[in-house]
Amino acid sequence: MIRQDIRLERANGWRVTCFYAVTHYEVDEIMQRLVEAGAQGRSLDRAHENLSSGSLNTGLCFSGSGQSVLVIGVASSGPQFANSAFHEVHHLASQIAKDLGWDLMGEEVCYLAGEIGQQIHPIIAHYLCEECRYGDCR
């Protein structure tokens, strides 16, 4: 698992903790971060079920006031990792935009998704390249 902390300038310094290539072994750390971000009740229960399942190609996103947790699990392929990453980034950008009162169909949320993509790129690039995933990238 890799952990990354980012701040989103377009969203007034919104803080995001990202977890990549997550397996069921990292459940406790992620659950603690979700609690710190304000998750409770059914949201926590669903997150625990998801994280504990050991399933491939999963993820989750939770946003509280000014902070979010983004999780992308272990994927079965580079394209599937991209699918999970785009899926969770969409949730993240939408949740933040909704909290900030932005038009969910407007340009600002799209620019925010782009900023998120730029910040997570250095890490997710490794998981998107099939050769890099197996240590053969030159």
Sequence and secondary structure as in RCSB ss.txt:
>XXXX:A:sequence
MIRQDIRLERANGWRVTCFYAVTHYEVDEIMQRLVEAGAQGRSLDRAHENLSSGSLNTGLCFSGSGQSVLVIGVA
SSGPQFANSAFHEVHHLASQIAKDLGWDLMGEEVCYLAGEIGQQIHPIIAHYLCEECRYGDCR
>XXXX:A:secstr
 EEEEEEEGGGTTEEEEEEEEE GGGHHHHHHHHHHTT  HHHHHHHHHHHHS  SS EEEEEETTEEEEEEE  
SSHHHHHHHHHHHHHHHHHHHHHHHT  TTSHHHHHHHHHHHHHHHHHHHHHH HHHHTT   
